[in-house]
Amino acid sequence: DIQMTQSPSSVSASVGDSVTITCRASQGINRWLVWYQQKPGKAPKLLIYAASSLQSGVPSRFSGSGSGTDFTLVISSLQPEDFGTYFCQQAISFPLTFGGGTRVEIK
Amino acid sequence: QLQLQESGPGLVKPSETLSLTCTVSGGSINTYNYYWGWVRQPPGKGLEWIASLHYNGNTYYNPSLQSRITMSVDTSRNQFSLRLNSVTAADTAVYYCARRNYYGSGAYDSWGHGTLVVVSS
């Protein structure tokens, strides 16, 4: 199985700050990397697929990059509604696996 | 707009079988590009992929659960289902059904709201 490791596990930032979340795969996954945002009590929401492609309707302050084993999600100007937990997921092979999550808190 | 809705008992006794159904509306399960699947999340924890199924019958299961899982599809009702046998407290989780764009993004692009299943006597 491909292990996905996210860091940090939590981050606290102010509105307007830039936030960076990283995700590392235990083996190369090309660009088969997906990012989700989850708010408390809600289902995950697709943000980015193919490492850097923004899902329709997702604000452009979200961006993704990377390939192979190392990936990054950046929220360029944090907004109050961006609180929640962010998960990465590898989409190259079964079993699908997720990172442990990064909790984003607004100061 | 595509909607997915999980249904099933919220409480299951240990050693019994957990059965959930996902009803899809606003779109057809019989769509080549998509797999349909289940993801669960224990309270306060991360996401775990359970299983994925294509309308043509192709099915993939998480190896850690494979011996206890059966996933099936009823195209006439636009539903798919999950059965998990011999449950324990470790199976307590919110269970989500979701659609995966297998031949495109590879991502789960539509999700149900989730249903909490508690395993307890």
Interface residues (C-beta under 8 A of the other chain):
Chain A: D1 W32 V34 Y36 K42 A43 P44 K45 L46 Y49 A50 S53 Q55 F87 Q89 A91 I92 F94 P95 L96 T97 F98 G99 G100 G101
Chain B: V39 G46 L47 E48 W49 S52 Y60 N62 P63 S64 Y96 A98 N101 S105 G106 A107 Y108 D109 W111 G112 H113 G114
